[in-house]
C-alpha cells in the first residue's frame, strides 16, 4: 500500500516498516519521535505523515545490486505519496552514488538526501517529522472544523483499553482517541463517524463490540 491515505499516520507519529525494528536507525529514533511499527507497508520504510514517506537505501542495498532501483521505480509508478529517498553514502557505497543520484533525481524526479550512516539518517527523519507536524498544524489551522480540536497524546491506560477492541491495534487506537477524546465518546460513536477514522470494516467491528 503506497497511495496517499492507505496508511493513516496519527498526528505527530512515525509509522515504521517492521523490518527496521531493532535497527540502529530505529533505536536512535526511539524517545525522539513516537514510533510505531507495522507489517505490510510494502515499499515504504517510514511514513512521516499521510502524504510524506521515506524510502531508506542502506549501504548493503547499494552493494547488493539493482533490487533497490526496482523498488524505487515501482514506488514512483504506483504512489501518490511524496517520497523522500535517504541513501547511505559511505566509502564502500560511494562508487554507486552517482548512479543512484541520476535515477532518483533526474529520472524519477524525487528528493535524494545522502547520509553517512543510520545515526545520521535518524537525525534527518526527526527533522523531517517536525516539518511534517508543522505542515499538518497549518492544514488543521486552515480548516475551521479541525482547528478547534487539538491533538493530545492519549493516556497509556486509555490507549491500552482501546487496544482491547477486536481489530484495533496501537495505530487505530491512537487515531480513535485523537478523534473522540475518551472511551465514553468512542462507545457512543456511530458507524459513519467511526468509518471516517478507521474505514468500513474496522468501524463495523468496533461498533458491534
C-alpha positions in Angstrom: 0.0 0.0 0.0 1.7 3.2 -1.2 -1.1 5.5 -2.1 -1.9 8.6 0.0 -4.4 7.7 2.7 -3.7 3.9 2.5 -1.7 4.2 5.7 -3.1 6.7 8.2 -0.4 8.2 10.4 -1.5 9.5 13.8 -0.6 13.2 14.4 3.0 13.6 15.5 3.9 9.9 15.0 6.0 7.9 12.6 4.9 4.5 11.3 7.9 2.3 10.5 8.2 -0.8 8.5 8.5 -3.9 10.8 11.8 -4.8 9.0 13.6 -1.9 10.7 12.6 -2.9 14.2 15.8 -3.3 16.3 18.0 -1.5 13.6 20.3 1.4 14.5 18.0 3.9 12.8 15.0 2.7 14.9 17.0 2.7 18.2 18.1 6.3 17.5 14.5 7.4 16.7 13.1 5.8 20.0 12.4 8.5 22.5 12.9 11.3 19.9 9.7 10.6 18.0 6.6 8.5 18.7 7.5 5.4 16.6 5.0 2.6 15.8 6.0 -0.5 13.7 3.6 -2.1 11.3 3.7 -5.0 8.9 2.6 -4.6 5.3 4.0 -1.2 4.5 5.3 -2.7 1.3 7.8 -0.5 -0.5 7.9 2.3 2.2 10.3 2.3 5.1 8.8 5.1 7.2 5.6 7.1 6.9 6.0 10.6 8.4 2.5 11.8 7.6 -0.4 10.8 5.4 1.4 12.4 2.5 5.1 12.0 3.1 7.2 8.9 3.4 10.8 7.8 3.5 12.5 5.1 1.3 15.8 4.3 3.1 18.5 2.7 1.0 21.3 1.2 3.1 24.9 0.6 2.2 24.0 -3.1 2.0 21.2 -2.3 -0.5 23.6 -0.4 -2.8 26.2 -3.1 -2.8 23.7 -6.0 -3.2 22.7 -5.0 -6.7 19.7 -3.4 -8.5 16.8 -4.5 -6.3 16.6 -1.1 -4.7 16.2 0.5 -8.1 13.3 -1.7 -9.0 11.7 -0.8 -5.6 12.1 3.0 -6.3 10.7 2.7 -9.8 7.7 0.6 -8.6 7.1 3.2 -5.8 7.2 6.1 -8.2 4.8 4.4 -10.7 2.3 3.3 -8.1 2.3 6.1 -5.5 0.7 9.4 -4.9 2.8 10.0 -1.8 5.6 12.5 -1.5 8.6 10.1 -1.4 11.9 11.2 0.1 14.9 8.9 -0.6 17.6 8.7 2.1 20.7 6.9 0.9 23.7 5.7 3.0 26.7 7.2 1.2 29.9 5.6 2.7 33.4 4.8 1.5 32.1 1.4 0.3 28.9 2.6 -1.4 30.3 5.9 -2.8 31.1 4.4 -6.2 27.3 3.6 -6.7 26.1 7.1 -5.5 26.2 8.8 -8.9 24.0 6.2 -10.5 21.5 6.5 -7.6 21.5 10.3 -8.0 20.8 10.1 -11.7 18.0 7.6 -11.2 16.3 9.3 -8.2 16.7 13.0 -9.1 16.8 13.1 -12.9 14.7 10.1 -14.0 12.2 9.8 -11.1 12.1 13.4 -10.0 12.3 12.6 -6.3 14.2 14.2 -3.4 17.5 12.5 -2.6 19.3 13.0 0.8 22.7 11.4 1.4 23.7 10.4 4.9 27.0 8.9 6.3 25.3 6.3 8.5 22.0 5.2 10.0 22.5 7.5 13.0 22.5 10.5 10.6 19.5 9.0 8.8 17.6 9.0 12.1 18.5 12.7 12.8 17.3 13.6 9.3 14.0 11.7 9.9 13.5 13.6 13.2 13.9 17.0 11.4 11.5 15.9 8.6 8.9 14.8 11.2 8.9 18.2 12.8 8.5 19.7 9.4 5.5 17.4 8.6 3.9 18.2 12.0 4.2 21.9 11.3 2.7 21.3 7.9 -0.2 19.3 9.4 -0.8 22.0 12.0 -1.1 24.6 9.3 -3.6 22.4 7.5 -5.6 21.9 10.7 -5.5 25.7 11.4 -6.8 26.4 7.9 -9.8 24.1 8.5 -12.3 25.6 10.9 -13.7 22.2 11.8 -10.3 20.8 12.7 -8.9 24.0 14.3 -11.0 23.7 17.4 -9.7 20.2 18.2 -6.1 20.0 19.3 -4.5 16.5 19.2 -3.4 15.4 22.6 -1.3 12.3 23.4 -3.5 9.5 24.7 -3.2 8.4 28.3 -1.4 5.0 28.5 -4.3 3.3 30.3 -6.9 4.6 27.9 -4.8 3.6 25.0 -4.4 0.1 26.3 -8.2 -0.1 26.9 -8.9 0.9 23.3 -6.5 -1.8 22.0 -8.7 -4.5 23.6 -11.3 -3.8 20.9 -11.1 -6.5 18.2 -9.2 -5.3 15.1 -7.8 -2.2 16.8 -4.0 -2.1 17.2 -1.9 0.8 18.5 -2.2 2.9 15.4 -6.0 2.7 15.2 -6.3 3.2 18.9 -4.3 6.4 18.7 -6.4 7.7 15.8 -9.7 6.9 17.5 -8.7 8.6 20.8 -7.4 11.6 19.0 -10.8 11.8 17.2 -13.1 11.1 20.1 -11.1 12.1 23.1 -12.4 9.4 25.5 -13.5 5.8 25.7 -17.0 7.0 26.6 -17.3 9.1 23.4 -15.8 6.3 21.4 -18.5 3.9 22.8 -21.3 6.3 21.7 -19.9 6.9 18.2 -22.0 6.0 15.2 -20.8 3.8 12.3 -20.4 6.7 9.9 -18.3 8.6 12.5 -16.1 5.6 13.1 -15.7 5.0 9.3 -14.2 8.4 8.9 -11.3 7.4 11.1 -10.7 3.6 10.5 -12.7 2.6 7.4 -15.8 0.5 6.9 -14.7 -3.0 8.1 -13.0 -1.8 11.4 -15.9 0.6 12.1 -18.4 -2.3 11.9 -16.2 -4.4 14.3 -15.8 -1.6 16.8 -19.5 -0.7 16.7 -20.5 -4.3 17.2 -18.1 -4.8 20.1 
